[in-house]
Amino acid sequence: MPRWRALSGALFRVLAVWLVSSLTLLVLAGLLPDFRLQSPGDESLTRTALTAALGAGAFGLLSALVWPLLVRALLLVPALVLGLLVFFLNGSLLLLALDLIPEGRGQAAPETAVIVAAAMSAASSATSAFLAVRNDEAYHRRLVRLAGRRGRRAAVPATPGTVFLQLDGVGHDLLREAVRGERPLMPTVARWAGDSHRLTPWRTDWSSQTGASQLALLHGSNEDLPAFRWYEKDTRTVVVSNRPSSAAELQRRAIARTGDGGLLAYDGASRGNLFSGGADQVALVMSVAARRGKHNRSRAGYFAYFSDPANATRTAVSFVAEVVREIVQSLRTRFRREVPRVKRGGLYPVIRAFATVVERDVVVAAVIGDLLAGRTAIYADLVAYDEVAHHSGPAHRDALQVLRGLDRALALIARAARHAPRPYRIVVLSDHGQSHGPTFLERYGLSLGDLVRAGCGLPVPRRAGRTPSGAEARAAARAALHRPEEAAGQHPERTAGPGSPHPLVLASGNLGLVSFPDVPGRITREELDRRHPALLATLANHPGIGFLLVRSAVHGPVVLGPAGTEHHLATGRLIGTDPLAPFGEGAADAVRRTDRFPHAADLMVNSACDPATGAVHAFEEQIGSHGGLGGAQSHPFLLWPVELTPPVPDGEPLTGAEQVHRVLRRWLGEAEGPQLPLGPAADELRRGVRPPEGFSPQDPAAQDKSR
């Protein structure tokens, strides 16, 4: 910031506090009988206002000059006694300030002076805090002081630490556009991308959503996680990735599968994530939010942040402003008749403000505290953009404004890293992108559940239900408020309950899952044709359906497309054109991998995708969606410091969150600088195929072996 701009901002804040203090004096002079600002018989309002301004100025000047000396002199006074003395000392300073006013125009009884001084101090503090809401410089200093008061650890290694900052839902192409031009949308990220960092795209699995990606990024495996929500026949339960109980179970399964605690198991911190990554320090982590008692530290981040009144004021004011901003933006969208659009009323403005303000501020403060404590590995998720893009659209101006705020958050974290007791490398990444397009319901007038019921010959309701907005942020808000989880039957897309002979339909973005609860195991194509002869043709030939996956007793997994096209995944045989062709390279491998999951649905339905625009049709009420294949949702990014080894050799793709996890593991092992081992194992390590046998990023002996 230019020096003249900083000075002008400081001068404006001083004048604003002076004005508020003067008005406070005028109001109190009119309310309190033992306090006056004018001589007897003098009714001049101008002179009274001038007296108030002089009194407020004198009181403020004395507080700035004398108060620090008084506090230093009273350091040995017990805290309780000092707390009581504060009021009397403030009152004494006010009496002294009134005596300095010419002609003795200001007078107050001693007991009244205590009340007036307390009210003026409160008014000036509130004004200063309000003006600091948009002042990142003051906010940064306050967070550093708050973290510093918590103390640093006795021994902090001199080797570099690593911070992984996840921008939830920001795709590779969107980020590339946000850092272009002379005045980029994200100037901090643009500076990194053009100098100290390199940008690399990667491709998600079929389930392109936070649950699948982050479980693999933090715990190394997302095996048997077919979607954001799915039905498990063996337990007769619906699993939803962002519910605390489901997240805890998914994390337990991943640890049991890999035999490893997670990416953050050694001196790590997990902030704002679905999963802990094995970290001992957690805040706002969904997988531990269901715990009760002293072992649940997930909500401790809220208490630590809001214990500072200035932080509480900043966040509260920003929260209200964000609610108003969402209401105004929603009305503007409706008045301009912008399409596509979804309903944004009800509790959504509050949920959006929670994601874009409260969760962001708490996570950033926690990360700054981790930096100043010198932790080795920190992973934080910033969900603001993802939540807004669901309801406004990935490239809509409302969502792009959120990117500016995220860039400021990254700048705060980077500045705090300069005060840390060890150097830090900042890695920025995303878990998935978002694809735009009108919802399936808006485009075709019926939901996926209605279409399935029609194909099964069941009655279709006249009015289709709508999926509640703010699904991901809603769960985080409920966990923060210690509210019980939403019941499994509250999802309107579901057409039947567990054990019913009717199909159970669940939606995860533009990926739909159809299960038949009364059939044990995966139902076969042949059995489906016998029970519901029209279902597969109804789905495959609908213009809003791109393809569907079904298991055949004869041919194994088969992908069905429109006009009788088929792709037999076991043999590669095609009947007609390939129904997976519009979904790009790697689509067949992604679908084939999901097919082997034990909890894959009987039918996995992916919406159509326009190859030219990347538009899809979400089966939920989202015009920016992710969860399946098609468009930008499958292409997140990795922005990494140049001192680290490349994620993969030039020209090779980076595919799947599990491979990205191995890259992140490798980078944690490069604390002493880039590791360049020789031989075949080194080539595999650089590709992220597998770490060398016995390699652990926290084991110095294993690091020597990897060299």
Secondary structure, 3 states (H helix, E strand, C coil): CCHHHHHHHHHHHHHHHHHHHHHHHHHHHHHCCCEECCCCCCCCHHHHHHHHHHHHHHHHHHHHHHHHHHHHHCCCCCHHHHHHHHHHHHHHHHHHHHHCCHHHCCEECHHHHHHHHHHHHHHHHHHHHHHCCCCHHHHHHHHHHHHHHCCCCCCCCCCCEEEEEEECCCCHHHHHHHCCCCCCCCHHHHHHHHCCEEEEECECCCCCCHHHHHHHHHHCCCCCCCCCEEEECCCCEEEECCCHHHHHHHHHHHHHHHCCCCCCCCCEEEECCCCCCCCCEEECCHHHHCCCHHHCCCCHHHHHHHCCHHHHHHHHHHHHHHHHHHHHHHHHHHHCCCCCCCCCCCCHHHHHHHHHHHHHHHHHHHHHHHHHHCCCEEEEEECHHHHHHHHHCCCCHHHHHHHHHHHHHHHHHHHHHCCCCCCEEEEEECCCCCEECCCHHHHHCCCHHHHHHHHCCCCCCCCCCCCCCCHHHHHHHHHHCCCCCCCHHHCCCCCCCCCCCCCEEEEECCEEEEECCCCCCCCEHHHHHHHCCCHHHHHHCCCCEEEEEEEECCCEEEEECHHHCEEECCCCCEECCCCCHHHCCCHHHHHHHHHCCCCCCCEEEEECECCCCCCECCCCCCCEECCCCCHHHHCCEEEEECCCCCCCCCCCCCECHHHHHHHHHHHHCCCCCCCCCCCHHHHHHHHCCCCCCCCCCCCHHHHHHHC
